[in-house]
Amino acid sequence: MSYRSRRVIAVVLFVVCTFGAGWFGATKQLHQEQTPAQGKNTISSAAAVASSPATDVLNGLNVKGRAPKTGYARTQFSDGWASAGRCDVRNIVLARDMTDVRLRSDADCTVLSGMLADPYTGKTIAFTRGPETSSKVQIDHVVALSDAWQTGAQQLTPALRHELANDTLELLAVDGQANTDKSDGDAATWLPPNKPYRCQYVARQIAVKQKYHLWVTSAERDAMRAVLGTCPGQLLPVVSSATP
């Protein structure tokens, strides 16, 4: 990627971090400053999340059965990718998660190609934008939106559901087939085939659920505990608004 292209990505991510209304950020792990909790529909503080052991946060989540899926639709969360200037969240995540990124132009942050080290499968995937190829790399909601709907998101405001769906903490560029295989599964029904990544995956789910005040089912909690038992020192993603 050219120096000018790298500069465009850096500027775009700086704008996102500074003016993104609290949705986006730009680190490899957690990409968003959070505001102090003031009520049920307010995001919890950054300090409470930044260095917490994943197991401790998991133990603090409410455990309930799934709420009915009645009324669920993706449009309850977002009618498409949110925008920041000329960029949308999909292209921001692609640029964040891939290497050798090539943009459409220095004035357009649309990602045309790049290399993805897929966290879910461990494969390296060459991405090329196009009707026959774009689906090879998809953007996964780490906590599936239907799972979020059934574990507390019904009670969030529409604005917070939109924020959740476009939060870069909640989003990963991954192998398209793995994303399809996951569907709307939680940790009790699907984990990444790439076992070394499972601790980070579960920690990221816990961070999302903690941030948006979602609960876990007993089966989901037990599956998460089993994964974290193999990595007892696993921390939640680090909170930062710094650009790469």
C-alpha positions as CSV (number, residue, x, y, z in Angstrom):
1,M,0.0,0.0,0.0
2,S,1.4,3.4,-0.9
3,Y,2.4,6.1,1.6
4,R,-0.6,8.2,0.5
5,S,-3.0,5.4,0.9
6,R,-1.7,4.7,4.4
7,R,-2.1,8.4,5.2
8,V,-5.7,8.3,4.0
9,I,-6.5,5.4,6.3
10,A,-4.9,7.1,9.2
11,V,-6.8,10.3,8.6
12,V,-10.1,8.4,8.2
13,L,-9.6,6.5,11.4
14,F,-8.6,9.7,13.2
15,V,-11.9,11.4,12.0
16,V,-13.8,8.3,13.1
17,C,-12.3,8.3,16.6
18,T,-12.8,12.0,17.0
19,F,-16.2,12.6,15.4
20,G,-17.8,9.2,15.3
21,A,-20.4,10.0,17.9
22,G,-18.9,7.4,20.2
23,W,-19.5,4.4,17.8
24,F,-16.1,3.8,16.2
25,G,-12.5,3.8,17.1
26,A,-9.4,2.4,15.6
27,T,-7.3,0.0,17.7
28,K,-6.9,-3.7,16.8
29,Q,-8.9,-4.8,19.8
30,L,-11.4,-2.3,21.3
31,H,-11.8,0.8,19.2
32,Q,-14.0,3.1,21.2
33,E,-14.0,5.4,24.2
34,Q,-16.9,4.8,26.5
35,T,-18.9,7.2,28.7
36,P,-19.8,6.8,32.4
37,A,-22.9,4.7,33.1
38,Q,-25.9,6.8,34.1
39,G,-28.8,4.4,33.5
40,K,-30.0,1.2,31.9
41,N,-29.4,2.5,28.3
42,T,-26.0,4.2,28.9
43,I,-22.7,2.5,28.1
44,S,-20.5,1.6,31.0
45,S,-17.2,3.4,31.8
46,A,-13.9,2.7,30.0
47,A,-12.1,2.2,33.3
48,A,-14.4,-0.6,34.3
49,V,-13.6,-2.5,31.1
50,A,-10.0,-1.6,30.3
51,S,-8.0,-4.2,32.3
52,S,-10.6,-6.5,33.7
53,P,-10.0,-10.3,33.6
54,A,-12.5,-11.8,31.2
55,T,-13.6,-14.5,33.8
56,D,-14.3,-11.8,36.4
57,V,-16.5,-9.8,34.0
58,L,-18.2,-13.0,32.9
59,N,-19.1,-13.9,36.5
60,G,-20.7,-10.4,36.9
61,L,-23.0,-10.8,33.9
62,N,-26.6,-11.7,34.5
63,V,-27.6,-15.3,33.7
64,K,-31.1,-15.7,32.2
65,G,-32.9,-17.8,29.6
66,R,-33.4,-16.5,26.1
67,A,-36.2,-14.0,25.6
68,P,-38.5,-14.7,22.6
69,K,-37.1,-13.9,19.2
70,T,-40.5,-12.2,18.4
71,G,-40.0,-8.9,16.6
72,Y,-36.4,-9.5,15.7
73,A,-35.1,-8.1,12.4
74,R,-31.7,-6.7,11.5
75,T,-33.4,-3.4,10.8
76,Q,-34.1,-3.2,14.6
77,F,-30.3,-2.6,14.9
78,S,-29.3,-0.8,11.7
79,D,-30.5,-0.2,8.1
80,G,-27.0,-0.6,6.8
81,W,-23.4,0.3,7.7
82,A,-23.1,3.6,9.5
83,S,-21.0,6.3,7.8
84,A,-18.2,8.5,9.0
85,G,-17.5,11.1,6.3
86,R,-16.8,9.2,3.0
87,C,-16.2,5.9,4.8
88,D,-18.6,3.3,6.1
89,V,-18.0,0.9,8.9
90,R,-17.4,-2.1,6.6
91,N,-14.5,-0.4,4.9
92,I,-13.1,0.9,8.2
93,V,-13.1,-2.7,9.6
94,L,-11.6,-4.1,6.4
95,A,-8.8,-1.6,6.5
96,R,-8.2,-2.2,10.2
97,D,-8.1,-6.0,10.0
98,M,-6.2,-6.6,6.7
99,T,-2.7,-5.9,5.5
100,D,-1.5,-4.8,2.0
101,V,-4.7,-2.8,1.7
102,R,-5.3,-1.1,-1.6
103,L,-7.9,1.7,-1.7
104,R,-10.0,2.9,-4.7
105,S,-8.2,6.3,-4.5
106,D,-6.6,8.6,-2.0
107,A,-9.9,10.4,-1.7
108,D,-12.0,7.3,-1.3
109,C,-11.5,4.8,1.5
110,T,-13.3,1.9,-0.3
111,V,-11.1,-1.1,0.1
112,L,-10.4,-2.8,-3.2
113,S,-8.1,-5.6,-2.0
114,G,-6.0,-6.8,0.9
115,M,-4.8,-9.8,2.8
116,L,-6.7,-11.2,5.8
117,A,-5.1,-13.3,8.5
118,D,-8.5,-14.8,9.4
119,P,-8.8,-15.2,13.1
120,Y,-11.6,-17.8,12.9
121,T,-9.9,-20.4,10.7
122,G,-6.2,-19.4,10.8
123,K,-6.2,-19.2,7.0
124,T,-4.7,-16.3,5.0
125,I,-7.3,-15.0,2.5
126,A,-6.7,-12.7,-0.4
127,F,-9.6,-10.3,-0.7
128,T,-10.6,-8.6,-3.9
129,R,-13.7,-6.5,-4.1
130,G,-16.2,-7.7,-6.7
131,P,-19.6,-9.4,-7.1
132,E,-18.0,-12.9,-7.3
133,T,-15.3,-12.3,-4.6
134,S,-16.3,-9.9,-1.9
135,S,-18.1,-12.5,0.1
136,K,-14.9,-14.4,0.7
137,V,-14.3,-11.9,3.5
138,Q,-17.3,-10.9,5.6
139,I,-17.8,-8.6,8.6
140,D,-19.0,-10.7,11.6
141,H,-21.0,-9.4,14.5
142,V,-19.1,-11.1,17.3
143,V,-22.3,-11.3,19.4
144,A,-24.8,-12.3,16.7
145,L,-27.5,-9.6,16.5
146,S,-30.3,-12.2,17.0
147,D,-28.5,-13.5,20.1
148,A,-28.2,-9.9,21.3
149,W,-31.9,-9.4,20.7
150,Q,-32.8,-12.4,22.8
151,T,-30.4,-11.5,25.7
152,G,-31.3,-7.9,26.4
153,A,-31.0,-5.7,23.3
154,Q,-34.8,-5.6,23.0
155,Q,-34.7,-3.3,26.0
156,L,-32.1,-0.9,24.5
157,T,-33.1,2.2,22.7
158,P,-33.0,2.1,18.9
159,A,-30.0,4.5,19.0
160,L,-28.0,2.1,21.2
161,R,-28.9,-0.9,19.1
162,H,-27.6,1.0,16.1
163,E,-24.5,1.8,18.0
164,L,-24.0,-1.9,18.9
165,A,-24.4,-3.1,15.3
166,N,-21.8,-0.6,14.1
167,D,-19.4,-0.7,17.1
168,T,-15.9,-1.8,16.0
169,L,-15.6,-3.8,19.2
170,E,-18.5,-6.0,17.9
171,L,-17.1,-6.3,14.4
172,L,-14.4,-8.5,12.8
173,A,-13.4,-9.2,9.2
174,V,-13.5,-13.0,8.9
175,D,-13.7,-15.9,6.5
176,G,-17.1,-15.8,4.8
177,Q,-17.8,-19.5,5.1
178,A,-16.9,-19.4,8.8
179,N,-19.3,-16.5,9.3
180,T,-22.0,-18.4,7.5
181,D,-21.4,-21.5,9.6
182,K,-21.6,-19.4,12.8
183,S,-25.0,-17.9,11.8
184,D,-26.7,-16.7,15.0
185,G,-24.9,-19.1,17.3
186,D,-23.6,-18.1,20.7
187,A,-20.5,-19.6,22.5
188,A,-22.5,-22.7,23.5
189,T,-23.3,-23.6,19.9
190,W,-20.3,-22.3,17.9
191,L,-16.7,-21.4,18.5
192,P,-14.0,-20.6,15.9
193,P,-12.4,-23.7,14.4
194,N,-9.0,-21.9,15.1
195,K,-8.6,-23.0,18.7
196,P,-5.8,-20.6,19.6
197,Y,-8.2,-17.7,18.9
198,R,-11.0,-18.9,21.1
199,C,-9.9,-17.2,24.3
200,Q,-9.8,-13.8,22.5
201,Y,-13.1,-14.5,20.8
202,V,-14.9,-15.3,24.0
203,A,-13.3,-12.3,25.8
204,R,-14.6,-10.0,23.0
205,Q,-18.1,-11.4,23.3
206,I,-18.0,-10.8,27.1
207,A,-16.8,-7.3,26.5
208,V,-19.7,-6.6,24.1
209,K,-22.2,-8.1,26.5
210,Q,-20.8,-6.2,29.5
211,K,-20.8,-2.9,27.5
212,Y,-24.4,-3.2,26.3
213,H,-25.8,-4.7,29.5
214,L,-26.7,-8.0,27.8
215,W,-27.0,-11.3,29.7
216,V,-25.8,-14.8,29.0
217,T,-27.6,-18.1,29.2
218,S,-26.4,-20.7,31.6
219,A,-25.2,-22.8,28.6
220,E,-23.4,-19.9,27.1
221,R,-21.7,-19.0,30.4
222,D,-20.6,-22.6,30.9
223,A,-19.1,-22.7,27.4
224,M,-17.3,-19.4,28.0
225,R,-15.9,-20.6,31.3
226,A,-14.6,-23.8,29.7
227,V,-12.7,-21.8,27.1
228,L,-11.3,-19.3,29.6
229,G,-10.2,-22.2,31.8
230,T,-7.5,-22.8,29.2
231,C,-6.3,-19.2,29.5
232,P,-7.0,-17.9,33.0
233,G,-5.1,-14.7,32.5
234,Q,-7.2,-13.6,29.5
235,L,-8.1,-9.9,29.6
236,L,-10.9,-8.1,27.9
237,P,-9.8,-6.0,24.8
238,V,-8.0,-2.8,25.7
239,V,-9.9,0.4,25.4
240,S,-8.3,3.2,23.4
241,S,-9.1,5.9,20.9
242,A,-5.6,6.0,19.5
243,T,-5.2,5.6,15.8
244,P,-2.8,2.8,14.5
